[in-house]
Amino acid sequence: MTLSTKSLLFLIGLALSASLAESVWARPESRTELNKKIATLKKRLEKQPDNLDLHYSLGILYYKRGDKDSAIKHLKRTNEEPNVKRLKFLIKVLEEKNDQLEVIRTLTILSGQLPQSPNVFTSLGDAYLKINKIDKSIENYKIAISKYKKHRPAYDGLLNV
């Protein structure tokens, strides 16, 4: 079985993304170190504005520096080619900013990447509950339960409705 060119490029992108992210998360850094890394990546981004791995790495660095708005800007850019790891990190930052509508939008993208994951649908249920969309919340908890009958967090979510 041979991989299509698109599949091969996708796998290479995942590997590069993982290695860039690991190097970015490697150790705690001072604000000065973070600023230097950000400046370096921004210069690289000027030459490669569509490089999603650079946007992802910048998102992580801005997050570590405490600039969630810039982190979200770059992490959202990576949604052009959804990647589970990138989407999960974006959701984490959006949750910390309490931006439930963007959390829902991103979780919806993630549900397309992980259609069998009860956790994604439970998280969607939780996000809808936070904005008082009870019907959508219940619907997503039920989808989560249909994926895995013993998924306790979905049952807990239904009890909170």
Helices and strands as residue ranges (DSSP letters): H 5-25, H 31-47, H 52-65, H 68-77, G 78-80, H 84-96, H 100-113, H 118-130, H 134-147, H 152-160
